[in-house]
């Protein structure tokens, strides 16, 4: 069995945690672990997005900033 710790949270936070449980018997430990995993996935996704934006930036600028697009603005 793993070690446990007691933490103090206010009642509003407790109510919020209860509202976002995925199923009634989900423990707070499971819920918090799930939230941490989701947060890490978002961080990773954001890093990938930033990387792709960086490497695609030159090509996108080439595609969007051209003389043909300026002609279409006048139409």
PEZI-V210238 format. One record per backbone hydrogen bond with DSSP energy under -1.0 kcal/mol. NH is the residue of the N-H (numbers start at 1). CO is the residue of the C=O. E is the energy in kcal/mol with one decimal. If there is no record, write none. Layout:
# PEZI-V210238
NH,CO,E  NH,CO,E
This chain:
# PEZI-V210238
14,10,-2.0  15,11,-2.5  16,12,-2.1  17,13,-2.6  18,14,-2.2  19,15,-1.7  20,16,-1.3  26,23,-2.0  31,27,-2.5  32,28,-2.9  33,29,-2.3  34,30,-2.4  35,31,-2.2  36,32,-2.5  37,33,-2.2  38,34,-2.3  39,35,-2.4  40,36,-2.4  41,37,-2.2  42,38,-2.2  43,39,-2.4  44,40,-2.4  45,41,-2.7  46,42,-2.7  47,43,-2.0  48,44,-2.2  49,45,-2.8  50,46,-2.5  51,47,-2.2  52,48,-2.7  53,49,-2.6  54,50,-2.0  55,51,-2.3  56,52,-2.1  57,53,-1.2  60,56,-2.7  61,57,-2.4  62,58,-2.2  63,59,-2.3  64,60,-2.8  65,61,-2.8  66,64,-1.2  70,66,-1.2  71,67,-1.4  72,68,-1.5  73,69,-1.4
